[in-house]
Amino acid sequence: MANFLFVLSRDENDAATRCFQFAKIAHSQGHKVDVFLIDSGVLWADKTRDTTVKTTTGDSVSDYLPYLVENEIPIYV
């Protein structure tokens, strides 16, 4: 088991989607995961934000973030 630290520093949908996707993948494979939101990335802590905006690959933050919340993955702001 490895430890993963994901840092999101941008307020960009594609960057956020990948960050949360990789965090979900790592955790689902049994690794310890922590996520830090810094700089403009802290805007993703807004619970009223629309997380359903699709990326160019057709997925969105809402495809991954609920898993992280349900599995109590630490997300630091």
Jmol script that loads the backbone (N, CA, C; Angstrom):
load data "model"
ATOM      1  N   MET A   1       0.847  -1.179   0.000  1.00  0.00           N
ATOM      2  CA  MET A   1       0.000   0.000   0.000  1.00  0.00           C
ATOM      3  C   MET A   1       0.892   1.241   0.000  1.00  0.00           C
ATOM      4  N   ALA A   2       0.579   2.189  -0.849  1.00  0.00           N
ATOM      5  CA  ALA A   2       1.328   3.436  -0.961  1.00  0.00           C
ATOM      6  C   ALA A   2       0.487   4.599  -0.443  1.00  0.00           C
ATOM      7  N   ASN A   3       1.150   5.709  -0.181  1.00  0.00           N
ATOM      8  CA  ASN A   3       0.476   6.944   0.209  1.00  0.00           C
ATOM      9  C   ASN A   3       0.485   7.892  -0.975  1.00  0.00           C
ATOM     10  N   PHE A   4      -0.673   8.462  -1.284  1.00  0.00           N
ATOM     11  CA  PHE A   4      -0.780   9.405  -2.385  1.00  0.00           C
ATOM     12  C   PHE A   4      -1.275  10.740  -1.859  1.00  0.00           C
ATOM     13  N   LEU A   5      -0.660  11.820  -2.334  1.00  0.00           N
ATOM     14  CA  LEU A   5      -1.084  13.167  -2.023  1.00  0.00           C
ATOM     15  C   LEU A   5      -1.399  13.860  -3.339  1.00  0.00           C
ATOM     16  N   PHE A   6      -2.645  14.288  -3.498  1.00  0.00           N
ATOM     17  CA  PHE A   6      -3.064  14.996  -4.702  1.00  0.00           C
ATOM     18  C   PHE A   6      -3.297  16.456  -4.328  1.00  0.00           C
ATOM     19  N   VAL A   7      -2.722  17.361  -5.115  1.00  0.00           N
ATOM     20  CA  VAL A   7      -2.827  18.793  -4.860  1.00  0.00           C
ATOM     21  C   VAL A   7      -3.517  19.436  -6.053  1.00  0.00           C
ATOM     22  N   LEU A   8      -4.614  20.116  -5.776  1.00  0.00           N
ATOM     23  CA  LEU A   8      -5.349  20.831  -6.817  1.00  0.00           C
ATOM     24  C   LEU A   8      -5.188  22.320  -6.549  1.00  0.00           C
ATOM     25  N   SER A   9      -4.550  23.023  -7.485  1.00  0.00           N
ATOM     26  CA  SER A   9      -4.271  24.442  -7.279  1.00  0.00           C
ATOM     27  C   SER A   9      -4.942  25.338  -8.309  1.00  0.00           C
ATOM     28  N   ARG A  10      -5.760  24.748  -9.181  1.00  0.00           N
ATOM     29  CA  ARG A  10      -6.391  25.548 -10.243  1.00  0.00           C
ATOM     30  C   ARG A  10      -7.910  25.412 -10.190  1.00  0.00           C
ATOM     31  N   ASP A  11      -8.557  26.466 -10.612  1.00  0.00           N
ATOM     32  CA  ASP A  11     -10.016  26.465 -10.710  1.00  0.00           C
ATOM     33  C   ASP A  11     -10.402  26.112 -12.145  1.00  0.00           C
ATOM     34  N   GLU A  12      -9.993  24.940 -12.576  1.00  0.00           N
ATOM     35  CA  GLU A  12     -10.294  24.460 -13.927  1.00  0.00           C
ATOM     36  C   GLU A  12     -10.996  23.114 -13.822  1.00  0.00           C
ATOM     37  N   ASN A  13     -12.069  22.976 -14.566  1.00  0.00           N
ATOM     38  CA  ASN A  13     -12.863  21.758 -14.508  1.00  0.00           C
ATOM     39  C   ASN A  13     -12.053  20.518 -14.881  1.00  0.00           C
ATOM     40  N   ASP A  14     -11.264  20.599 -15.939  1.00  0.00           N
ATOM     41  CA  ASP A  14     -10.480  19.431 -16.360  1.00  0.00           C
ATOM     42  C   ASP A  14      -9.471  19.023 -15.284  1.00  0.00           C
ATOM     43  N   ALA A  15      -8.785  19.999 -14.705  1.00  0.00           N
ATOM     44  CA  ALA A  15      -7.786  19.703 -13.669  1.00  0.00           C
ATOM     45  C   ALA A  15      -8.446  19.078 -12.443  1.00  0.00           C
ATOM     46  N   ALA A  16      -9.578  19.615 -12.030  1.00  0.00           N
ATOM     47  CA  ALA A  16     -10.289  19.088 -10.867  1.00  0.00           C
ATOM     48  C   ALA A  16     -10.794  17.670 -11.132  1.00  0.00           C
ATOM     49  N   THR A  17     -11.331  17.462 -12.310  1.00  0.00           N
ATOM     50  CA  THR A  17     -11.846  16.129 -12.651  1.00  0.00           C
ATOM     51  C   THR A  17     -10.733  15.101 -12.590  1.00  0.00           C
ATOM     52  N   ARG A  18      -9.565  15.401 -13.169  1.00  0.00           N
ATOM     53  CA  ARG A  18      -8.449  14.451 -13.143  1.00  0.00           C
ATOM     54  C   ARG A  18      -7.935  14.225 -11.728  1.00  0.00           C
ATOM     55  N   CYS A  19      -7.838  15.293 -10.954  1.00  0.00           N
ATOM     56  CA  CYS A  19      -7.371  15.160  -9.575  1.00  0.00           C
ATOM     57  C   CYS A  19      -8.259  14.195  -8.790  1.00  0.00           C
ATOM     58  N   PHE A  20      -9.564  14.420  -8.853  1.00  0.00           N
ATOM     59  CA  PHE A  20     -10.489  13.571  -8.115  1.00  0.00           C
ATOM     60  C   PHE A  20     -10.566  12.163  -8.706  1.00  0.00           C
ATOM     61  N   GLN A  21     -10.414  12.048 -10.013  1.00  0.00           N
ATOM     62  CA  GLN A  21     -10.411  10.733 -10.644  1.00  0.00           C
ATOM     63  C   GLN A  21      -9.212   9.914 -10.167  1.00  0.00           C
ATOM     64  N   PHE A  22      -8.032  10.508 -10.189  1.00  0.00           N
ATOM     65  CA  PHE A  22      -6.831   9.780  -9.775  1.00  0.00           C
ATOM     66  C   PHE A  22      -6.883   9.431  -8.289  1.00  0.00           C
ATOM     67  N   ALA A  23      -7.447  10.325  -7.485  1.00  0.00           N
ATOM     68  CA  ALA A  23      -7.601  10.033  -6.059  1.00  0.00           C
ATOM     69  C   ALA A  23      -8.533   8.842  -5.850  1.00  0.00           C
ATOM     70  N   LYS A  24      -9.618   8.807  -6.611  1.00  0.00           N
ATOM     71  CA  LYS A  24     -10.553   7.688  -6.500  1.00  0.00           C
ATOM     72  C   LYS A  24      -9.898   6.378  -6.927  1.00  0.00           C
ATOM     73  N   ILE A  25      -9.171   6.408  -8.029  1.00  0.00           N
ATOM     74  CA  ILE A  25      -8.511   5.194  -8.522  1.00  0.00           C
ATOM     75  C   ILE A  25      -7.514   4.682  -7.494  1.00  0.00           C
ATOM     76  N   ALA A  26      -6.681   5.567  -6.971  1.00  0.00           N
ATOM     77  CA  ALA A  26      -5.669   5.155  -5.995  1.00  0.00           C
ATOM     78  C   ALA A  26      -6.326   4.555  -4.759  1.00  0.00           C
ATOM     79  N   HIS A  27      -7.361   5.210  -4.243  1.00  0.00           N
ATOM     80  CA  HIS A  27      -8.035   4.688  -3.048  1.00  0.00           C
ATOM     81  C   HIS A  27      -8.711   3.352  -3.323  1.00  0.00           C
ATOM     82  N   SER A  28      -9.354   3.233  -4.468  1.00  0.00           N
ATOM     83  CA  SER A  28     -10.070   1.982  -4.770  1.00  0.00           C
ATOM     84  C   SER A  28      -9.112   0.811  -4.952  1.00  0.00           C
ATOM     85  N   GLN A  29      -7.828   1.112  -5.178  1.00  0.00           N
ATOM     86  CA  GLN A  29      -6.821   0.060  -5.280  1.00  0.00           C
ATOM     87  C   GLN A  29      -6.123  -0.196  -3.939  1.00  0.00           C
ATOM     88  N   GLY A  30      -6.667   0.396  -2.879  1.00  0.00           N
ATOM     89  CA  GLY A  30      -6.185   0.106  -1.536  1.00  0.00           C
ATOM     90  C   GLY A  30      -5.124   1.044  -0.993  1.00  0.00           C
ATOM     91  N   HIS A  31      -4.870   2.136  -1.666  1.00  0.00           N
ATOM     92  CA  HIS A  31      -3.847   3.072  -1.219  1.00  0.00           C
ATOM     93  C   HIS A  31      -4.448   4.149  -0.320  1.00  0.00           C
ATOM     94  N   LYS A  32      -3.608   4.734   0.536  1.00  0.00           N
ATOM     95  CA  LYS A  32      -4.023   5.854   1.367  1.00  0.00           C
ATOM     96  C   LYS A  32      -3.946   7.118   0.521  1.00  0.00           C
ATOM     97  N   VAL A  33      -4.994   7.924   0.581  1.00  0.00           N
ATOM     98  CA  VAL A  33      -5.096   9.112  -0.274  1.00  0.00           C
ATOM     99  C   VAL A  33      -5.454  10.333   0.568  1.00  0.00           C
ATOM    100  N   ASP A  34      -4.787  11.443   0.279  1.00  0.00           N
ATOM    101  CA  ASP A  34      -5.130  12.748   0.821  1.00  0.00           C
ATOM    102  C   ASP A  34      -5.211  13.722  -0.351  1.00  0.00           C
ATOM    103  N   VAL A  35      -6.132  14.683  -0.258  1.00  0.00           N
ATOM    104  CA  VAL A  35      -6.292  15.700  -1.295  1.00  0.00           C
ATOM    105  C   VAL A  35      -6.157  17.070  -0.634  1.00  0.00           C
ATOM    106  N   PHE A  36      -5.341  17.933  -1.229  1.00  0.00           N
ATOM    107  CA  PHE A  36      -5.192  19.307  -0.761  1.00  0.00           C
ATOM    108  C   PHE A  36      -5.691  20.254  -1.840  1.00  0.00           C
ATOM    109  N   LEU A  37      -6.525  21.197  -1.448  1.00  0.00           N
ATOM    110  CA  LEU A  37      -6.976  22.260  -2.338  1.00  0.00           C
ATOM    111  C   LEU A  37      -6.231  23.523  -1.933  1.00  0.00           C
ATOM    112  N   ILE A  38      -5.449  24.078  -2.856  1.00  0.00           N
ATOM    113  CA  ILE A  38      -4.687  25.285  -2.568  1.00  0.00           C
ATOM    114  C   ILE A  38      -4.924  26.315  -3.665  1.00  0.00           C
ATOM    115  N   ASP A  39      -4.509  27.535  -3.413  1.00  0.00           N
ATOM    116  CA  ASP A  39      -4.634  28.635  -4.380  1.00  0.00           C
ATOM    117  C   ASP A  39      -6.060  28.667  -4.942  1.00  0.00           C
ATOM    118  N   SER A  40      -6.218  28.700  -6.252  1.00  0.00           N
ATOM    119  CA  SER A  40      -7.552  28.760  -6.863  1.00  0.00           C
ATOM    120  C   SER A  40      -8.324  27.450  -6.715  1.00  0.00           C
ATOM    121  N   GLY A  41      -7.635  26.387  -6.370  1.00  0.00           N
ATOM    122  CA  GLY A  41      -8.304  25.103  -6.178  1.00  0.00           C
ATOM    123  C   GLY A  41      -9.272  25.090  -5.011  1.00  0.00           C
ATOM    124  N   VAL A  42      -9.119  26.037  -4.073  1.00  0.00           N
ATOM    125  CA  VAL A  42     -10.030  26.074  -2.931  1.00  0.00           C
ATOM    126  C   VAL A  42     -11.463  26.375  -3.351  1.00  0.00           C
ATOM    127  N   LEU A  43     -11.641  26.911  -4.541  1.00  0.00           N
ATOM    128  CA  LEU A  43     -12.994  27.195  -5.019  1.00  0.00           C
ATOM    129  C   LEU A  43     -13.811  25.912  -5.212  1.00  0.00           C
ATOM    130  N   TRP A  44     -13.139  24.777  -5.301  1.00  0.00           N
ATOM    131  CA  TRP A  44     -13.845  23.492  -5.432  1.00  0.00           C
ATOM    132  C   TRP A  44     -14.440  23.022  -4.106  1.00  0.00           C
ATOM    133  N   ALA A  45     -14.147  23.720  -3.013  1.00  0.00           N
ATOM    134  CA  ALA A  45     -14.730  23.374  -1.716  1.00  0.00           C
ATOM    135  C   ALA A  45     -16.144  23.917  -1.552  1.00  0.00           C
ATOM    136  N   ASP A  46     -16.599  24.726  -2.484  1.00  0.00           N
ATOM    137  CA  ASP A  46     -17.938  25.301  -2.451  1.00  0.00           C
ATOM    138  C   ASP A  46     -18.964  24.207  -2.764  1.00  0.00           C
ATOM    139  N   LYS A  47     -19.755  23.850  -1.775  1.00  0.00           N
ATOM    140  CA  LYS A  47     -20.727  22.761  -1.942  1.00  0.00           C
ATOM    141  C   LYS A  47     -21.843  23.092  -2.926  1.00  0.00           C
ATOM    142  N   THR A  48     -22.025  24.372  -3.252  1.00  0.00           N
ATOM    143  CA  THR A  48     -23.077  24.757  -4.194  1.00  0.00           C
ATOM    144  C   THR A  48     -22.572  24.789  -5.636  1.00  0.00           C
ATOM    145  N   ARG A  49     -21.323  24.502  -5.842  1.00  0.00           N
ATOM    146  CA  ARG A  49     -20.726  24.557  -7.174  1.00  0.00           C
ATOM    147  C   ARG A  49     -21.286  23.448  -8.069  1.00  0.00           C
ATOM    148  N   ASP A  50     -21.454  23.754  -9.331  1.00  0.00           N
ATOM    149  CA  ASP A  50     -21.926  22.766 -10.305  1.00  0.00           C
ATOM    150  C   ASP A  50     -20.772  21.831 -10.657  1.00  0.00           C
ATOM    151  N   THR A  51     -20.865  20.601 -10.216  1.00  0.00           N
ATOM    152  CA  THR A  51     -19.806  19.620 -10.476  1.00  0.00           C
ATOM    153  C   THR A  51     -20.161  18.691 -11.638  1.00  0.00           C
ATOM    154  N   THR A  52     -21.226  19.016 -12.367  1.00  0.00           N
ATOM    155  CA  THR A  52     -21.659  18.151 -13.460  1.00  0.00           C
ATOM    156  C   THR A  52     -21.149  18.609 -14.821  1.00  0.00           C
ATOM    157  N   VAL A  53     -20.365  19.684 -14.851  1.00  0.00           N
ATOM    158  CA  VAL A  53     -19.829  20.191 -16.121  1.00  0.00           C
ATOM    159  C   VAL A  53     -18.878  19.145 -16.702  1.00  0.00           C
ATOM    160  N   LYS A  54     -19.123  18.757 -17.942  1.00  0.00           N
ATOM    161  CA  LYS A  54     -18.344  17.697 -18.581  1.00  0.00           C
ATOM    162  C   LYS A  54     -17.004  18.206 -19.097  1.00  0.00           C
ATOM    163  N   THR A  55     -15.993  17.351 -19.037  1.00  0.00           N
ATOM    164  CA  THR A  55     -14.697  17.636 -19.635  1.00  0.00           C
ATOM    165  C   THR A  55     -14.759  17.222 -21.109  1.00  0.00           C
ATOM    166  N   THR A  56     -13.666  17.422 -21.818  1.00  0.00           N
ATOM    167  CA  THR A  56     -13.629  17.025 -23.226  1.00  0.00           C
ATOM    168  C   THR A  56     -13.718  15.519 -23.389  1.00  0.00           C
ATOM    169  N   THR A  57     -13.418  14.769 -22.321  1.00  0.00           N
ATOM    170  CA  THR A  57     -13.516  13.307 -22.388  1.00  0.00           C
ATOM    171  C   THR A  57     -14.870  12.787 -21.920  1.00  0.00           C
ATOM    172  N   GLY A  58     -15.761  13.705 -21.520  1.00  0.00           N
ATOM    173  CA  GLY A  58     -17.124  13.314 -21.187  1.00  0.00           C
ATOM    174  C   GLY A  58     -17.390  12.988 -19.730  1.00  0.00           C
ATOM    175  N   ASP A  59     -16.383  13.060 -18.882  1.00  0.00           N
ATOM    176  CA  ASP A  59     -16.632  12.823 -17.458  1.00  0.00           C
ATOM    177  C   ASP A  59     -16.640  14.155 -16.727  1.00  0.00           C
ATOM    178  N   SER A  60     -16.932  14.106 -15.441  1.00  0.00           N
ATOM    179  CA  SER A  60     -17.031  15.340 -14.661  1.00  0.00           C
ATOM    180  C   SER A  60     -16.612  15.078 -13.224  1.00  0.00           C
ATOM    181  N   VAL A  61     -16.455  16.152 -12.470  1.00  0.00           N
ATOM    182  CA  VAL A  61     -16.104  16.046 -11.056  1.00  0.00           C
ATOM    183  C   VAL A  61     -17.125  15.181 -10.322  1.00  0.00           C
ATOM    184  N   SER A  62     -18.392  15.312 -10.691  1.00  0.00           N
ATOM    185  CA  SER A  62     -19.444  14.558 -10.001  1.00  0.00           C
ATOM    186  C   SER A  62     -19.348  13.052 -10.229  1.00  0.00           C
ATOM    187  N   ASP A  63     -18.523  12.619 -11.170  1.00  0.00           N
ATOM    188  CA  ASP A  63     -18.301  11.182 -11.364  1.00  0.00           C
ATOM    189  C   ASP A  63     -17.358  10.613 -10.312  1.00  0.00           C
ATOM    190  N   TYR A  64     -16.586  11.464  -9.623  1.00  0.00           N
ATOM    191  CA  TYR A  64     -15.540  10.991  -8.718  1.00  0.00           C
ATOM    192  C   TYR A  64     -15.635  11.541  -7.296  1.00  0.00           C
ATOM    193  N   LEU A  65     -16.027  12.792  -7.153  1.00  0.00           N
ATOM    194  CA  LEU A  65     -16.046  13.415  -5.832  1.00  0.00           C
ATOM    195  C   LEU A  65     -16.980  12.721  -4.838  1.00  0.00           C
ATOM    196  N   PRO A  66     -18.168  12.290  -5.218  1.00  0.00           N
ATOM    197  CA  PRO A  66     -19.027  11.599  -4.245  1.00  0.00           C
ATOM    198  C   PRO A  66     -18.358  10.355  -3.640  1.00  0.00           C
ATOM    199  N   TYR A  67     -17.597   9.620  -4.428  1.00  0.00           N
ATOM    200  CA  TYR A  67     -16.872   8.453  -3.908  1.00  0.00           C
ATOM    201  C   TYR A  67     -15.906   8.881  -2.806  1.00  0.00           C
ATOM    202  N   LEU A  68     -15.180   9.971  -3.043  1.00  0.00           N
ATOM    203  CA  LEU A  68     -14.207  10.444  -2.059  1.00  0.00           C
ATOM    204  C   LEU A  68     -14.896  10.862  -0.769  1.00  0.00           C
ATOM    205  N   VAL A  69     -16.023  11.548  -0.890  1.00  0.00           N
ATOM    206  CA  VAL A  69     -16.771  11.988   0.285  1.00  0.00           C
ATOM    207  C   VAL A  69     -17.335  10.782   1.036  1.00  0.00           C
ATOM    208  N   GLU A  70     -17.935   9.849   0.322  1.00  0.00           N
ATOM    209  CA  GLU A  70     -18.533   8.666   0.944  1.00  0.00           C
ATOM    210  C   GLU A  70     -17.494   7.820   1.667  1.00  0.00           C
ATOM    211  N   ASN A  71     -16.283   7.781   1.133  1.00  0.00           N
ATOM    212  CA  ASN A  71     -15.215   6.976   1.740  1.00  0.00           C
ATOM    213  C   ASN A  71     -14.328   7.779   2.675  1.00  0.00           C
ATOM    214  N   GLU A  72     -14.793   8.992   3.010  1.00  0.00           N
ATOM    215  CA  GLU A  72     -14.143   9.857   3.985  1.00  0.00           C
ATOM    216  C   GLU A  72     -12.667  10.103   3.680  1.00  0.00           C
ATOM    217  N   ILE A  73     -12.373  10.317   2.394  1.00  0.00           N
ATOM    218  CA  ILE A  73     -11.025  10.681   1.991  1.00  0.00           C
ATOM    219  C   ILE A  73     -10.789  12.119   2.474  1.00  0.00           C
ATOM    220  N   PRO A  74      -9.712  12.375   3.192  1.00  0.00           N
ATOM    221  CA  PRO A  74      -9.457  13.747   3.671  1.00  0.00           C
ATOM    222  C   PRO A  74      -9.235  14.714   2.503  1.00  0.00           C
ATOM    223  N   ILE A  75     -10.001  15.791   2.509  1.00  0.00           N
ATOM    224  CA  ILE A  75      -9.818  16.855   1.534  1.00  0.00           C
ATOM    225  C   ILE A  75      -9.560  18.124   2.346  1.00  0.00           C
ATOM    226  N   TYR A  76      -8.330  18.587   2.280  1.00  0.00           N
ATOM    227  CA  TYR A  76      -7.895  19.729   3.074  1.00  0.00           C
ATOM    228  C   TYR A  76      -7.978  21.015   2.242  1.00  0.00           C
ATOM    229  N   VAL A  77      -8.390  22.081   2.901  1.00  0.00           N
ATOM    230  CA  VAL A  77      -8.474  23.384   2.243  1.00  0.00           C
ATOM    231  C   VAL A  77      -7.589  24.347   3.003  1.00  0.00           C
TER     232      VAL A  77
END
end "model"
wireframe off; spacefill off
backbone 0.3
color backbone group
